[in-house]
């Protein structure tokens, strides 16, 4: 029972994603992310909302158990994100060893909004471990998918747990 781990969460999109998820993603043969784990958005025209929120999740034995697997997991997810017009994404992982929350913010979307300056100020206050690549802000912490702000502070136990499980983690890789 303890070897079963899980991940779940959501991506906030600016436009329809079904073409990629239903067609191109299936051809990629991803290890962690199969098209069937993603929710299907409503097919109605978007007359009462601005964004599309899709959720996903699955279980697996010994999921992302070490640093190499975590980096492969992140690479695969970022390959998917690169095909989507997203604002923010969140993944929560859990299992016997620990629970972690990871987030991604699309730098193109953040830079053009009020959030970029505010985000950096809040990062320090909330003890968010923030990394930056050419395309994304990636970090450890819970993010509000609508606003891009953080929901709660990381505590030292969460960060130490991450460091123990994922020794020598670096980003980007």
Secondary structure, 3 states (H helix, E strand, C coil): CCCEEEEEEEEEECCCCHHHHHHHHHHHCCCCCCHHHECCCCCCCCCCCCCEEEEEEEEEECCCCCHHHHHHHHHHHHHHHCCCCEEEEEEEEECCCCCEEEEEEEHHHHHCCCHHHHHHHHHHHCCCEEEECCCEEEEECCECCCCCCECCCCCHHHHHHHHHHCCCCCCCC
